[in-house]
Amino acid sequence: MLELKGICKTFNAGTINEKRALSGLDLTLEDGDFVTVIGGNGAGKSTMLNAIAGTFPVDEGKVILDGEDITKLTEHKRAKYLGRVFQDPMMGTAPTMQIEENLALAARRGQRRGLGWGITEKEREQYRQALAGLGLGLESRLTSKVGLLSGGQRQALTLLMTTIRKPKLLLLDEHTAALDPKTAAKVLELSEEIIARDHLTTMMITHNMRDAIKHGNRLIMMNDGHIILDIRGEEKSKLTVADLLAKFSAVSGSEEADDKLLLS
């Protein structure tokens, strides 16, 4: 479903602040893969997601989605194929608009617009049913402004909006990092349910090693713009945090690896 071929990205090239964020990155995701991504700060995790989403042009390499080269597509054109949930609950929704209006915008993504009723009764009932599945009571608050919702409610709504049209690739960019532990666990549970139900190919960045081990069928670890570990299947199911730290230390060759990963 996704191929990254030789992706390179350097920020502030030729200046004292030059930073090579990605160095010849290669990665292939099969249809239905749920990949968790971990690594220390500055490892290149978010840069990789931004390169896939088209937030900036890459210096070298290709991004291929479902067999189509999208390397030169702008971010807004890629949005037709991609879904993304950000770390900040304030992103991904329009706070001054109603819950049902946000869902309607998401449902019409990539479609032609015309004159007519903004939201039909049939659509409204579909939104009620979808919101009821979240178990947060939002199905009875369709006309509430999104800005009045809690951070966890907004992230759950963003997740629903992002997947309402079943994207070819779902990008979860530390989407529970700003939530309290109980709410984060709920949003992760909802994420897992939606991904499994719709068979979505997914990439999830997390700093929580337990979450990285628990969720998904594959785990990759990044360091200095490279993938240094790629664990899947039975090997992943038997992993522990201690195992992961030991592997990181061995592969990165740094005695500071354990502390760096834990502190980040």
Short mmCIF file of the C-alpha atoms (twelve columns), coordinates in Angstrom:
data_MODEL
# 
_entry.id   MODEL 
# 
loop_
_atom_site.group_PDB 
_atom_site.id 
_atom_site.type_symbol 
_atom_site.label_atom_id 
_atom_site.label_alt_id 
_atom_site.label_comp_id 
_atom_site.label_asym_id 
_atom_site.label_seq_id 
_atom_site.Cartn_x 
_atom_site.Cartn_y 
_atom_site.Cartn_z 
_atom_site.pdbx_PDB_model_num 
ATOM 1   C CA . MET A 1   0.000   0.000   0.000  1 
ATOM 2   C CA . LEU A 2   2.906   2.360   0.735  1 
ATOM 3   C CA . GLU A 3   6.477   2.466   -0.558 1 
ATOM 4   C CA . LEU A 4   9.133   4.938   0.516  1 
ATOM 5   C CA . LYS A 5   12.178  4.705   -1.729 1 
ATOM 6   C CA . GLY A 6   15.402  6.484   -0.799 1 
ATOM 7   C CA . ILE A 7   13.701  9.398   0.964  1 
ATOM 8   C CA . CYS A 8   16.116  12.161  1.982  1 
ATOM 9   C CA . LYS A 9   15.278  15.429  3.710  1 
ATOM 10  C CA . THR A 10  17.612  18.110  5.042  1 
ATOM 11  C CA . PHE A 11  16.389  21.251  6.789  1 
ATOM 12  C CA . ASN A 12  18.286  24.572  6.630  1 
ATOM 13  C CA . ALA A 13  20.766  23.141  4.139  1 
ATOM 14  C CA . GLY A 14  24.028  25.059  3.859  1 
ATOM 15  C CA . THR A 15  23.561  26.901  7.150  1 
ATOM 16  C CA . ILE A 16  24.903  26.440  10.658 1 
ATOM 17  C CA . ASN A 17  21.503  24.969  11.572 1 
ATOM 18  C CA . GLU A 18  21.622  22.271  8.894  1 
ATOM 19  C CA . LYS A 19  19.833  19.105  10.031 1 
ATOM 20  C CA . ARG A 20  19.642  15.917  7.978  1 
ATOM 21  C CA . ALA A 21  16.339  14.466  9.165  1 
ATOM 22  C CA . LEU A 22  15.936  11.524  6.754  1 
ATOM 23  C CA . SER A 23  18.799  9.665   5.103  1 
ATOM 24  C CA . GLY A 24  17.880  7.323   2.245  1 
ATOM 25  C CA . LEU A 25  14.798  6.015   4.052  1 
ATOM 26  C CA . ASP A 26  13.264  2.844   2.594  1 
ATOM 27  C CA . LEU A 27  10.004  1.361   3.867  1 
ATOM 28  C CA . THR A 28  7.208   -0.814  2.481  1 
ATOM 29  C CA . LEU A 29  3.776   -1.255  4.091  1 
ATOM 30  C CA . GLU A 30  1.531   -4.061  2.916  1 
ATOM 31  C CA . ASP A 31  -2.231  -3.625  2.648  1 
ATOM 32  C CA . GLY A 32  -3.697  -3.849  6.164  1 
ATOM 33  C CA . ASP A 33  -0.394  -3.372  8.032  1 
ATOM 34  C CA . PHE A 34  -0.696  -1.566  11.375 1 
ATOM 35  C CA . VAL A 35  2.816   -0.280  12.079 1 
ATOM 36  C CA . THR A 36  3.863   1.421   15.307 1 
ATOM 37  C CA . VAL A 37  6.866   3.765   15.066 1 
ATOM 38  C CA . ILE A 38  9.162   4.593   17.989 1 
ATOM 39  C CA . GLY A 39  12.517  6.329   18.460 1 
ATOM 40  C CA . GLY A 40  14.189  9.110   20.411 1 
ATOM 41  C CA . ASN A 41  13.609  12.803  19.828 1 
ATOM 42  C CA . GLY A 42  15.035  13.855  16.462 1 
ATOM 43  C CA . ALA A 43  14.991  10.297  15.121 1 
ATOM 44  C CA . GLY A 44  12.943  11.350  12.069 1 
ATOM 45  C CA . LYS A 45  9.529   9.913   12.981 1 
ATOM 46  C CA . SER A 46  7.398   13.023  12.430 1 
ATOM 47  C CA . THR A 47  9.524   14.060  9.451  1 
ATOM 48  C CA . MET A 48  8.699   10.714  7.832  1 
ATOM 49  C CA . LEU A 49  4.957   11.255  8.394  1 
ATOM 50  C CA . ASN A 50  5.182   14.801  7.043  1 
ATOM 51  C CA . ALA A 51  7.024   13.515  3.959  1 
ATOM 52  C CA . ILE A 52  4.227   10.992  3.367  1 
ATOM 53  C CA . ALA A 53  1.526   13.626  3.918  1 
ATOM 54  C CA . GLY A 54  3.235   16.126  1.587  1 
ATOM 55  C CA . THR A 55  3.738   18.795  4.249  1 
ATOM 56  C CA . PHE A 56  7.031   19.619  2.527  1 
ATOM 57  C CA . PRO A 57  8.793   18.369  -0.624 1 
ATOM 58  C CA . VAL A 58  11.460  15.712  -0.148 1 
ATOM 59  C CA . ASP A 59  14.985  16.316  -1.445 1 
ATOM 60  C CA . GLU A 60  15.348  12.852  -2.951 1 
ATOM 61  C CA . GLY A 61  13.368  9.659   -3.288 1 
ATOM 62  C CA . LYS A 62  9.807   8.603   -4.064 1 
ATOM 63  C CA . VAL A 63  6.547   8.201   -2.161 1 
ATOM 64  C CA . ILE A 64  4.305   5.578   -3.785 1 
ATOM 65  C CA . LEU A 65  0.775   4.967   -2.480 1 
ATOM 66  C CA . ASP A 66  -1.224  2.012   -3.758 1 
ATOM 67  C CA . GLY A 67  0.985   1.846   -6.844 1 
ATOM 68  C CA . GLU A 68  0.705   5.575   -7.655 1 
ATOM 69  C CA . ASP A 69  3.679   7.926   -7.405 1 
ATOM 70  C CA . ILE A 70  2.441   10.834  -5.244 1 
ATOM 71  C CA . THR A 71  5.874   12.386  -4.615 1 
ATOM 72  C CA . LYS A 72  5.021   15.605  -6.434 1 
ATOM 73  C CA . LEU A 73  1.405   15.882  -5.255 1 
ATOM 74  C CA . THR A 74  0.700   18.790  -2.933 1 
ATOM 75  C CA . GLU A 75  -0.526  18.203  0.608  1 
ATOM 76  C CA . HIS A 76  -4.148  19.122  -0.122 1 
ATOM 77  C CA . LYS A 77  -4.280  16.745  -3.101 1 
ATOM 78  C CA . ARG A 78  -2.851  13.878  -1.039 1 
ATOM 79  C CA . ALA A 79  -5.560  14.485  1.584  1 
ATOM 80  C CA . LYS A 80  -7.960  12.673  -0.731 1 
ATOM 81  C CA . TYR A 81  -6.095  9.427   -0.039 1 
ATOM 82  C CA . LEU A 82  -4.727  9.963   3.462  1 
ATOM 83  C CA . GLY A 83  -6.202  10.349  6.928  1 
ATOM 84  C CA . ARG A 84  -4.240  11.984  9.729  1 
ATOM 85  C CA . VAL A 85  -4.787  12.592  13.443 1 
ATOM 86  C CA . PHE A 86  -2.380  15.040  15.073 1 
ATOM 87  C CA . GLN A 87  -0.930  15.183  18.583 1 
ATOM 88  C CA . ASP A 88  -2.758  18.436  19.353 1 
ATOM 89  C CA . PRO A 89  -6.506  17.816  19.953 1 
ATOM 90  C CA . MET A 90  -7.154  21.368  18.700 1 
ATOM 91  C CA . MET A 91  -6.075  20.368  15.187 1 
ATOM 92  C CA . GLY A 92  -8.200  18.373  12.776 1 
ATOM 93  C CA . THR A 93  -11.549 19.961  13.629 1 
ATOM 94  C CA . ALA A 94  -13.246 23.346  13.141 1 
ATOM 95  C CA . PRO A 95  -13.993 24.536  16.719 1 
ATOM 96  C CA . THR A 96  -16.634 27.136  15.814 1 
ATOM 97  C CA . MET A 97  -18.665 24.641  13.786 1 
ATOM 98  C CA . GLN A 98  -21.100 22.022  15.066 1 
ATOM 99  C CA . ILE A 99  -20.219 18.350  15.460 1 
ATOM 100 C CA . GLU A 100 -22.509 17.370  12.574 1 
ATOM 101 C CA . GLU A 101 -21.029 20.113  10.354 1 
ATOM 102 C CA . ASN A 102 -17.504 18.828  11.008 1 
ATOM 103 C CA . LEU A 103 -18.605 15.301  10.111 1 
ATOM 104 C CA . ALA A 104 -20.322 16.545  6.938  1 
ATOM 105 C CA . LEU A 105 -17.133 18.305  5.826  1 
ATOM 106 C CA . ALA A 106 -15.154 15.118  6.391  1 
ATOM 107 C CA . ALA A 107 -17.720 12.985  4.546  1 
ATOM 108 C CA . ARG A 108 -17.544 15.292  1.497  1 
ATOM 109 C CA . ARG A 109 -13.750 15.386  1.296  1 
ATOM 110 C CA . GLY A 110 -12.634 15.089  -2.318 1 
ATOM 111 C CA . GLN A 111 -16.173 15.379  -3.711 1 
ATOM 112 C CA . ARG A 112 -17.728 18.035  -5.912 1 
ATOM 113 C CA . ARG A 113 -19.895 20.571  -4.058 1 
ATOM 114 C CA . GLY A 114 -23.225 21.924  -5.213 1 
ATOM 115 C CA . LEU A 115 -26.318 23.765  -3.994 1 
ATOM 116 C CA . GLY A 116 -28.634 21.877  -1.664 1 
ATOM 117 C CA . TRP A 117 -29.296 21.113  1.972  1 
ATOM 118 C CA . GLY A 118 -26.043 21.008  3.894  1 
ATOM 119 C CA . ILE A 119 -26.949 17.920  5.923  1 
ATOM 120 C CA . THR A 120 -29.826 15.592  5.110  1 
ATOM 121 C CA . GLU A 121 -31.800 13.660  7.740  1 
ATOM 122 C CA . LYS A 122 -30.341 10.420  6.377  1 
ATOM 123 C CA . GLU A 123 -26.817 11.743  6.887  1 
ATOM 124 C CA . ARG A 124 -27.704 13.040  10.347 1 
ATOM 125 C CA . GLU A 125 -28.860 9.561   11.383 1 
ATOM 126 C CA . GLN A 126 -25.653 8.045   10.003 1 
ATOM 127 C CA . TYR A 127 -23.626 10.493  12.089 1 
ATOM 128 C CA . ARG A 128 -25.660 9.616   15.202 1 
ATOM 129 C CA . GLN A 129 -24.929 5.928   14.725 1 
ATOM 130 C CA . ALA A 130 -21.222 6.536   14.096 1 
ATOM 131 C CA . LEU A 131 -20.920 8.774   17.175 1 
ATOM 132 C CA . ALA A 132 -22.798 6.261   19.324 1 
ATOM 133 C CA . GLY A 133 -20.050 3.771   18.523 1 
ATOM 134 C CA . LEU A 134 -17.550 6.013   20.308 1 
ATOM 135 C CA . GLY A 135 -19.377 5.560   23.597 1 
ATOM 136 C CA . LEU A 136 -18.881 9.199   24.605 1 
ATOM 137 C CA . GLY A 137 -22.471 10.450  24.415 1 
ATOM 138 C CA . LEU A 138 -21.761 12.700  21.437 1 
ATOM 139 C CA . GLU A 139 -24.659 11.259  19.429 1 
ATOM 140 C CA . SER A 140 -27.032 13.454  21.447 1 
ATOM 141 C CA . ARG A 141 -24.912 16.586  20.906 1 
ATOM 142 C CA . LEU A 142 -24.882 16.872  17.117 1 
ATOM 143 C CA . THR A 143 -25.447 20.629  17.169 1 
ATOM 144 C CA . SER A 144 -22.860 21.380  19.896 1 
ATOM 145 C CA . LYS A 145 -19.834 23.453  18.879 1 
ATOM 146 C CA . VAL A 146 -16.713 21.305  18.699 1 
ATOM 147 C CA . GLY A 147 -14.781 23.929  20.665 1 
ATOM 148 C CA . LEU A 148 -16.841 22.981  23.741 1 
ATOM 149 C CA . LEU A 149 -15.609 19.364  23.743 1 
ATOM 150 C CA . SER A 150 -12.822 17.980  25.901 1 
ATOM 151 C CA . GLY A 151 -9.475  17.032  24.370 1 
ATOM 152 C CA . GLY A 152 -10.330 13.326  24.399 1 
ATOM 153 C CA . GLN A 153 -13.722 13.923  22.802 1 
ATOM 154 C CA . ARG A 154 -12.122 16.033  20.082 1 
ATOM 155 C CA . GLN A 155 -9.490  13.378  19.350 1 
ATOM 156 C CA . ALA A 156 -12.189 10.694  19.133 1 
ATOM 157 C CA . LEU A 157 -14.221 12.930  16.797 1 
ATOM 158 C CA . THR A 158 -11.123 13.668  14.680 1 
ATOM 159 C CA . LEU A 159 -10.460 9.926   14.437 1 
ATOM 160 C CA . LEU A 160 -14.021 9.362   13.253 1 
ATOM 161 C CA . MET A 161 -13.795 12.219  10.732 1 
ATOM 162 C CA . THR A 162 -10.457 10.949  9.429  1 
ATOM 163 C CA . THR A 163 -11.749 7.425   8.819  1 
ATOM 164 C CA . ILE A 164 -15.295 8.191   7.686  1 
ATOM 165 C CA . ARG A 165 -14.249 7.803   4.025  1 
ATOM 166 C CA . LYS A 166 -11.838 4.910   4.666  1 
ATOM 167 C CA . PRO A 167 -8.464  6.431   3.669  1 
ATOM 168 C CA . LYS A 168 -5.881  4.324   1.872  1 
ATOM 169 C CA . LEU A 169 -3.420  5.170   4.642  1 
ATOM 170 C CA . LEU A 170 -4.108  6.351   8.190  1 
ATOM 171 C CA . LEU A 171 -1.393  8.390   9.941  1 
ATOM 172 C CA . LEU A 172 -1.597  8.696   13.736 1 
ATOM 173 C CA . ASP A 173 0.972   11.258  14.870 1 
ATOM 174 C CA . GLU A 174 1.288   10.710  18.648 1 
ATOM 175 C CA . HIS A 175 -2.468  11.235  18.767 1 
ATOM 176 C CA . THR A 176 -2.789  10.343  22.466 1 
ATOM 177 C CA . ALA A 177 0.304   12.147  23.794 1 
ATOM 178 C CA . ALA A 178 -1.636  15.220  25.002 1 
ATOM 179 C CA . LEU A 179 -4.338  13.204  26.799 1 
ATOM 180 C CA . ASP A 180 -4.506  11.889  30.352 1 
ATOM 181 C CA . PRO A 181 -3.769  8.125   30.685 1 
ATOM 182 C CA . LYS A 182 -7.409  7.021   30.992 1 
ATOM 183 C CA . THR A 183 -8.563  9.085   28.006 1 
ATOM 184 C CA . ALA A 184 -5.503  8.040   25.982 1 
ATOM 185 C CA . ALA A 185 -6.332  4.376   26.595 1 
ATOM 186 C CA . LYS A 186 -9.919  4.970   25.415 1 
ATOM 187 C CA . VAL A 187 -8.809  6.728   22.215 1 
ATOM 188 C CA . LEU A 188 -6.274  3.942   21.505 1 
ATOM 189 C CA . GLU A 189 -9.003  1.343   21.994 1 
ATOM 190 C CA . LEU A 190 -11.264 3.203   19.551 1 
ATOM 191 C CA . SER A 191 -8.382  3.477   17.082 1 
ATOM 192 C CA . GLU A 192 -7.759  -0.262  17.227 1 
ATOM 193 C CA . GLU A 193 -11.454 -1.037  16.702 1 
ATOM 194 C CA . ILE A 194 -11.800 1.257   13.676 1 
ATOM 195 C CA . ILE A 195 -8.550  0.049   12.089 1 
ATOM 196 C CA . ALA A 196 -9.562  -3.611  12.476 1 
ATOM 197 C CA . ARG A 197 -13.161 -3.021  11.328 1 
ATOM 198 C CA . ASP A 198 -12.203 -1.134  8.163  1 
ATOM 199 C CA . HIS A 199 -8.934  -3.032  7.498  1 
ATOM 200 C CA . LEU A 200 -7.005  0.242   7.357  1 
ATOM 201 C CA . THR A 201 -3.309  0.386   6.567  1 
ATOM 202 C CA . THR A 202 -1.982  2.445   9.474  1 
ATOM 203 C CA . MET A 203 1.194   4.064   10.765 1 
ATOM 204 C CA . MET A 204 1.186   5.206   14.396 1 
ATOM 205 C CA . ILE A 205 3.967   7.207   16.036 1 
ATOM 206 C CA . THR A 206 4.205   6.828   19.791 1 
ATOM 207 C CA . HIS A 207 6.702   7.513   22.563 1 
ATOM 208 C CA . ASN A 208 5.050   4.885   24.758 1 
ATOM 209 C CA . MET A 209 6.932   1.619   24.249 1 
ATOM 210 C CA . ARG A 210 4.192   -0.444  25.884 1 
ATOM 211 C CA . ASP A 211 1.641   0.943   23.412 1 
ATOM 212 C CA . ALA A 212 4.061   0.288   20.537 1 
ATOM 213 C CA . ILE A 213 4.367   -3.350  21.601 1 
ATOM 214 C CA . LYS A 214 0.673   -3.868  22.385 1 
ATOM 215 C CA . HIS A 215 -0.831  -2.395  19.222 1 
ATOM 216 C CA . GLY A 216 -0.348  -3.303  15.584 1 
ATOM 217 C CA . ASN A 217 1.239   -6.237  13.774 1 
ATOM 218 C CA . ARG A 218 4.594   -4.570  13.157 1 
ATOM 219 C CA . LEU A 219 6.988   -2.259  15.022 1 
ATOM 220 C CA . ILE A 220 9.743   -0.128  13.531 1 
ATOM 221 C CA . MET A 221 12.329  1.895   15.424 1 
ATOM 222 C CA . MET A 222 14.080  4.934   13.963 1 
ATOM 223 C CA . ASN A 223 17.367  6.622   14.815 1 
ATOM 224 C CA . ASP A 224 19.134  9.479   12.974 1 
ATOM 225 C CA . GLY A 225 16.776  9.320   10.002 1 
ATOM 226 C CA . HIS A 226 17.090  5.558   9.492  1 
ATOM 227 C CA . ILE A 227 15.012  2.524   10.378 1 
ATOM 228 C CA . ILE A 228 17.197  0.488   12.706 1 
ATOM 229 C CA . LEU A 229 14.682  -2.169  13.771 1 
ATOM 230 C CA . ASP A 230 11.723  -3.781  11.990 1 
ATOM 231 C CA . ILE A 231 9.939   -6.373  14.130 1 
ATOM 232 C CA . ARG A 232 6.758   -8.208  13.239 1 
ATOM 233 C CA . GLY A 233 4.714   -11.340 13.764 1 
ATOM 234 C CA . GLU A 234 5.535   -13.727 16.579 1 
ATOM 235 C CA . GLU A 235 8.730   -11.875 17.475 1 
ATOM 236 C CA . LYS A 236 6.719   -8.708  18.147 1 
ATOM 237 C CA . SER A 237 4.098   -10.517 20.211 1 
ATOM 238 C CA . LYS A 238 6.809   -11.770 22.588 1 
ATOM 239 C CA . LEU A 239 8.554   -8.402  22.986 1 
ATOM 240 C CA . THR A 240 8.955   -6.670  26.336 1 
ATOM 241 C CA . VAL A 241 10.060  -3.111  27.055 1 
ATOM 242 C CA . ALA A 242 13.373  -4.452  28.381 1 
ATOM 243 C CA . ASP A 243 13.899  -6.421  25.144 1 
ATOM 244 C CA . LEU A 244 13.180  -3.317  23.092 1 
ATOM 245 C CA . LEU A 245 15.619  -1.173  25.040 1 
ATOM 246 C CA . ALA A 246 18.306  -3.833  24.713 1 
ATOM 247 C CA . LYS A 247 17.751  -4.080  20.950 1 
ATOM 248 C CA . PHE A 248 17.890  -0.292  20.608 1 
ATOM 249 C CA . SER A 249 21.167  -0.124  22.513 1 
ATOM 250 C CA . ALA A 250 22.678  -2.919  20.430 1 
ATOM 251 C CA . VAL A 251 21.612  -1.574  17.043 1 
ATOM 252 C CA . SER A 252 22.296  2.120   17.729 1 
ATOM 253 C CA . GLY A 253 25.627  1.365   19.395 1 
ATOM 254 C CA . SER A 254 25.035  4.019   22.029 1 
ATOM 255 C CA . GLU A 255 25.325  3.495   25.761 1 
ATOM 256 C CA . GLU A 256 22.960  6.440   26.195 1 
ATOM 257 C CA . ALA A 257 20.269  4.803   24.053 1 
ATOM 258 C CA . ASP A 258 18.191  3.474   26.953 1 
ATOM 259 C CA . ASP A 259 17.966  6.819   28.740 1 
ATOM 260 C CA . LYS A 260 17.408  8.741   25.533 1 
ATOM 261 C CA . LEU A 261 14.473  6.569   24.497 1 
ATOM 262 C CA . LEU A 262 12.906  6.540   27.963 1 
ATOM 263 C CA . LEU A 263 13.249  10.276  28.519 1 
ATOM 264 C CA . SER A 264 11.785  11.143  25.118 1 
# 
